[in-house]
Amino acid sequence: MLLDGIHHVTCITGDARRNVDFYTGALGLRLVKKTVNQDDPTVYHLFYADEDGTPGSDITFFEYPGVRPGRAGAGMIHTVQWRVGSEASLDFWEERLSETSTRDPGGVTFEDPEGLRHRLVVSTVDDTPLLADHPEVPAEHALQGFDAVRAYSFDPDSTAAVLERLLGAEHRDDEDAWELRGERRGGLYRLDPAPDRRGLQGAGTVHHVAFGTTVAEHPEWFERIRQAGVQSSPIIDRHYFHSIYFREPGGVLFEIADDGPGFTVDVPLEELGSKVILPPKLEPHRAEIEQILTPLPDPRAGWAPAAR
């Protein structure tokens, strides 16, 4: 039983409009779900991904309007790493993100408007590229899904033990990286030396990382975690997938998420991200919820996606 790499990465923003502009505009991702945090329905939960909302491409944000800026420290993920297709793609993104990007021999690093760090690297695996359509981003240069997350740990040895013994990750001997690879795809979890300064959760920081599995194996992961004596949440129905949460000893909140039923369970594929969608249990409260949320237009209104 192996995990299919990174399912999604969830982060925090203080400004939903600016967040949508950057991730759908500058990065060319598709807003695939405009919904609310099911644990706090007064705030948005925004999902960006490839054209189909596929696990492995999905970066999500809770919006807490006006929340203070955060900074990554020990016990936190500090960088989200994406795959692109070629060195020419790195050239494209270096130019497109020229105001915030830094190029080095290994890739392109940049920050979003709230300081969340991203890195682009050329893909070295055969995983299916997970692409979104955007009129300004040629398909050959589009982001292809997650390659890795990079984290700081309070206890690197204990983090490594959880990755290897509980989650089945394979350690790369030449670097502080662990590969979680299943039958469909994979991704890396990398550890870097933690800075001395304390981390602060806030805008521009990662809230948690989710690793992917199947609907069939998800209950087996819950039992495996329980038998290992790790304290976790129960299996939670998130409407689009099911989740198990636990905090690894190094401080990062881990989630194991399955692959169903997906984002088209409540809206057709062509309408993803075009309107606020609420889980059935919250639908009776739509009027009061929408009064609180920042109005967000459909970022695809007025343009035709590229032919697929």
C-alpha positions as CSV (number, residue, x, y, z in Angstrom):
1,M,0.0,0.0,0.0
2,L,1.7,3.1,-1.3
3,L,0.8,6.8,-1.5
4,D,0.5,8.6,-4.8
5,G,2.7,11.5,-3.9
6,I,1.2,14.9,-3.1
7,H,-2.6,15.1,-3.4
8,H,-2.9,18.8,-2.5
9,V,-1.3,21.6,-0.6
10,T,-3.5,24.0,1.5
11,C,-2.3,27.5,2.3
12,I,-3.6,30.7,3.8
13,T,-4.4,34.1,2.1
14,G,-5.6,37.4,3.5
15,D,-6.9,38.6,0.1
16,A,-9.0,36.3,-2.0
17,R,-9.2,38.7,-5.0
18,R,-5.5,39.1,-5.3
19,N,-5.0,35.4,-4.7
20,V,-7.4,34.5,-7.6
21,D,-5.6,37.0,-9.8
22,F,-2.2,35.5,-9.2
23,Y,-3.0,31.8,-9.3
24,T,-5.3,31.9,-12.3
25,G,-3.7,34.9,-14.1
26,A,0.1,34.8,-13.5
27,L,0.4,31.0,-13.0
28,G,-2.4,30.0,-15.4
29,L,-4.1,27.5,-13.1
30,R,-7.8,26.8,-13.2
31,L,-10.0,27.9,-10.3
32,V,-11.8,24.5,-10.0
33,K,-13.8,25.1,-6.8
34,K,-15.0,28.3,-5.1
35,T,-16.4,27.0,-1.8
36,V,-16.0,27.5,2.0
37,N,-13.9,26.1,4.7
38,Q,-16.1,23.3,6.0
39,D,-14.8,23.8,9.6
40,D,-15.4,27.6,9.3
41,P,-17.9,28.4,6.6
42,T,-17.5,32.1,7.1
43,V,-14.2,32.0,5.0
44,Y,-13.5,30.9,1.5
45,H,-11.8,27.7,0.5
46,L,-10.4,28.2,-3.0
47,F,-9.0,25.3,-5.1
48,Y,-6.7,25.8,-8.1
49,A,-5.6,22.9,-10.3
50,D,-5.3,21.5,-13.8
51,E,-8.2,21.5,-16.2
52,D,-9.9,18.6,-14.6
53,G,-9.1,19.3,-10.9
54,T,-6.9,16.3,-10.7
55,P,-5.2,15.3,-7.4
56,G,-1.5,16.1,-7.7
57,S,-2.1,19.6,-9.1
58,D,-4.4,21.1,-6.5
59,I,-3.2,24.1,-4.4
60,T,-5.9,25.4,-2.1
61,F,-6.3,28.5,0.1
62,F,-8.3,29.5,3.1
63,E,-9.1,33.2,3.0
64,Y,-8.9,35.0,6.4
65,P,-9.5,38.6,5.3
66,G,-6.7,40.9,6.5
67,V,-4.9,38.2,8.4
68,R,-1.3,39.2,9.3
69,P,1.6,38.0,7.1
70,G,3.1,34.8,8.2
71,R,6.6,33.3,7.8
72,A,7.8,29.8,7.6
73,G,9.8,28.3,10.5
74,A,10.4,25.0,12.1
75,G,7.4,22.7,11.9
76,M,6.2,24.3,8.6
77,I,6.4,23.8,4.9
78,H,8.3,26.7,3.3
79,T,8.3,26.0,-0.5
80,V,5.9,24.4,-3.0
81,Q,7.8,22.8,-5.9
82,W,6.2,22.3,-9.3
83,R,7.2,20.5,-12.5
84,V,7.5,22.0,-15.9
85,G,8.4,20.4,-19.2
86,S,11.8,21.8,-20.2
87,E,14.6,24.3,-19.7
88,A,12.7,26.4,-22.3
89,S,9.7,26.4,-19.8
90,L,12.0,27.7,-17.1
91,D,13.0,30.5,-19.5
92,F,9.3,31.3,-20.1
93,W,8.5,31.5,-16.4
94,E,11.6,33.4,-15.5
95,E,10.5,36.1,-18.0
96,R,6.8,36.0,-17.1
97,L,7.5,36.3,-13.3
98,S,10.5,38.5,-13.8
99,E,9.6,40.9,-10.9
100,T,9.8,38.2,-8.3
101,S,11.7,35.3,-9.9
102,T,15.2,34.1,-9.3
103,R,16.9,31.7,-11.8
104,D,19.6,29.2,-10.8
105,P,21.0,26.0,-12.5
106,G,18.3,23.9,-10.9
107,G,15.1,25.9,-11.5
108,V,13.2,29.1,-11.0
109,T,12.1,30.4,-7.5
110,F,9.5,33.0,-6.9
111,E,7.0,34.2,-4.3
112,D,3.3,34.9,-4.6
113,P,2.0,38.4,-3.6
114,E,1.9,37.4,0.1
115,G,5.3,35.8,0.2
116,L,4.5,32.1,-0.3
117,R,7.6,30.6,-2.0
118,H,7.3,28.4,-5.1
119,R,10.0,26.7,-7.2
120,L,9.8,25.3,-10.7
121,V,12.0,22.4,-11.8
122,V,12.1,20.4,-15.0
123,S,10.3,17.1,-14.6
124,T,12.4,14.0,-14.4
125,V,9.6,11.5,-14.1
126,D,7.1,9.9,-16.5
127,D,4.0,11.0,-14.5
128,T,1.2,12.4,-16.7
129,P,1.5,16.2,-16.9
130,L,-1.5,17.8,-15.2
131,L,-2.1,21.0,-17.3
132,A,-4.5,23.9,-17.1
133,D,-5.5,25.9,-20.2
134,H,-4.7,29.6,-20.3
135,P,-4.5,31.9,-23.3
136,E,-1.2,33.4,-22.2
137,V,0.5,30.2,-21.2
138,P,1.5,27.8,-24.0
139,A,0.6,24.2,-23.1
140,E,4.3,23.1,-23.5
141,H,5.2,25.6,-20.7
142,A,2.2,25.1,-18.4
143,L,2.7,23.9,-14.8
144,Q,2.5,20.1,-14.7
145,G,1.6,19.4,-11.1
146,F,3.5,19.0,-7.9
147,D,7.1,17.8,-7.7
148,A,7.7,18.3,-4.0
149,V,7.2,20.3,-0.8
150,R,10.1,21.5,1.2
151,A,9.8,21.7,4.9
152,Y,11.5,22.6,8.2
153,S,11.3,20.1,11.0
154,F,11.6,20.4,14.7
155,D,12.8,16.8,14.8
156,P,14.2,15.7,11.4
157,D,15.0,12.1,12.6
158,S,11.4,11.6,13.8
159,T,10.0,13.1,10.6
160,A,12.1,10.7,8.6
161,A,10.8,7.8,10.7
162,V,7.2,8.7,10.0
163,L,7.8,9.1,6.3
164,E,9.6,5.8,5.9
165,R,8.0,3.5,8.5
166,L,4.4,4.8,8.5
167,L,3.9,6.3,5.0
168,G,6.2,4.0,3.0
169,A,8.4,6.7,1.6
170,E,11.8,5.8,0.1
171,H,14.7,7.9,1.3
172,R,17.0,9.3,-1.4
173,D,20.5,8.5,0.0
174,D,22.2,11.5,-1.6
175,E,19.9,14.2,-0.1
176,D,17.3,14.9,2.6
177,A,14.4,13.9,0.4
178,W,11.8,11.1,0.6
179,E,9.8,9.9,-2.4
180,L,6.2,8.8,-2.0
181,R,5.4,6.9,-5.2
182,G,2.3,4.8,-5.9
183,E,1.1,3.1,-9.1
184,R,-0.2,6.3,-10.6
185,R,2.2,9.1,-9.7
186,G,4.6,10.3,-7.0
187,G,6.2,13.2,-5.3
188,L,9.0,14.3,-2.9
189,Y,9.1,15.5,0.7
190,R,12.3,17.5,1.3
191,L,13.7,18.7,4.5
192,D,16.0,21.7,4.8
193,P,17.8,23.0,7.9
194,A,15.3,25.1,9.9
195,P,16.0,28.8,10.5
196,D,16.5,30.0,14.1
197,R,13.5,32.4,14.0
198,R,10.1,31.1,15.0
199,G,7.6,30.5,12.3
200,L,4.2,32.3,12.3
201,Q,1.1,30.9,10.7
202,G,-0.5,33.6,8.5
203,A,-1.0,34.9,5.0
204,G,1.6,33.4,2.6
205,T,2.2,30.2,4.6
206,V,1.2,26.6,4.1
207,H,-1.4,25.1,6.4
208,H,-1.0,21.4,5.6
209,V,0.0,19.0,2.9
210,A,-2.1,16.0,1.7
211,F,-0.8,12.8,0.3
212,G,-3.0,10.8,-2.2
213,T,-4.5,7.4,-2.1
214,T,-7.5,5.6,-3.5
215,V,-11.1,5.4,-2.2
216,A,-10.6,1.7,-1.6
217,E,-7.3,2.0,0.3
218,H,-8.3,5.1,2.4
219,P,-9.9,3.2,5.3
220,E,-6.8,0.9,5.3
221,W,-4.6,4.0,5.9
222,F,-6.8,5.0,8.8
223,E,-6.3,1.5,10.4
224,R,-2.6,1.6,9.7
225,I,-2.2,5.0,11.4
226,R,-4.3,3.8,14.4
227,Q,-2.3,0.6,14.8
228,A,0.9,2.7,14.8
229,G,-0.4,4.5,17.8
230,V,-0.4,7.9,16.0
231,Q,-3.2,10.3,17.1
232,S,-5.3,11.3,14.1
233,S,-8.7,12.7,13.2
234,P,-11.4,10.2,12.2
235,I,-12.1,9.8,8.5
236,I,-13.8,13.1,7.5
237,D,-16.1,13.5,4.5
238,R,-14.9,16.6,2.6
239,H,-17.6,16.1,0.0
240,Y,-15.0,16.0,-2.8
241,F,-12.7,13.5,-1.1
242,H,-12.2,11.9,2.3
243,S,-9.5,13.0,4.7
244,I,-7.5,11.8,7.7
245,Y,-5.3,14.4,9.5
246,F,-2.4,13.9,11.9
247,R,0.6,16.1,12.9
248,E,4.0,14.5,12.3
249,P,6.6,14.8,15.1
250,G,8.4,17.6,13.3
251,G,5.4,19.8,13.4
252,V,3.8,19.7,10.0
253,L,0.1,18.8,9.6
254,F,-0.2,15.8,7.3
255,E,-3.4,14.7,5.6
256,I,-4.2,11.5,3.6
257,A,-6.9,12.2,1.0
258,D,-8.5,9.9,-1.4
259,D,-9.4,10.4,-5.1
260,G,-13.1,10.5,-5.1
261,P,-15.7,11.6,-5.9
262,G,-13.9,14.7,-7.2
263,F,-14.9,18.2,-8.1
264,T,-17.5,17.4,-10.7
265,V,-19.8,15.7,-8.1
266,D,-21.8,18.8,-7.8
267,V,-21.2,20.8,-11.1
268,P,-20.3,19.9,-14.7
269,L,-16.6,20.1,-15.7
270,E,-17.2,23.1,-17.9
271,E,-18.6,25.1,-14.9
272,L,-15.8,24.4,-12.4
273,G,-14.9,27.5,-10.4
274,S,-17.6,29.7,-12.0
275,K,-19.8,30.1,-8.9
276,V,-19.8,29.5,-5.2
277,I,-20.6,25.9,-4.4
278,L,-21.6,24.8,-0.9
279,P,-21.7,21.2,0.5
280,P,-25.3,20.0,0.9
281,K,-25.2,20.4,4.7
282,L,-24.4,24.2,4.2
283,E,-26.8,24.9,1.3
284,P,-29.7,26.0,3.5
285,H,-27.4,28.7,4.9
286,R,-26.3,30.1,1.5
287,A,-27.8,33.5,1.9
288,E,-26.0,34.3,5.1
289,I,-22.8,32.7,4.0
290,E,-22.7,34.7,0.7
291,Q,-23.3,38.0,2.6
292,I,-20.0,37.4,4.4
293,L,-17.8,36.2,1.5
294,T,-15.8,38.6,-0.7
295,P,-17.5,38.7,-4.2
296,L,-15.3,36.9,-6.7
297,P,-16.0,36.9,-10.4
298,D,-15.4,33.9,-12.6
299,P,-11.8,34.4,-13.7
300,R,-12.6,32.7,-17.1
301,A,-15.5,34.9,-18.0
302,G,-14.9,36.4,-21.4
303,W,-12.2,34.1,-22.7
304,A,-12.3,30.9,-24.5
305,P,-10.1,28.0,-23.2
306,A,-7.7,26.5,-25.7
307,A,-8.8,23.4,-27.6
308,R,-7.9,20.2,-25.8
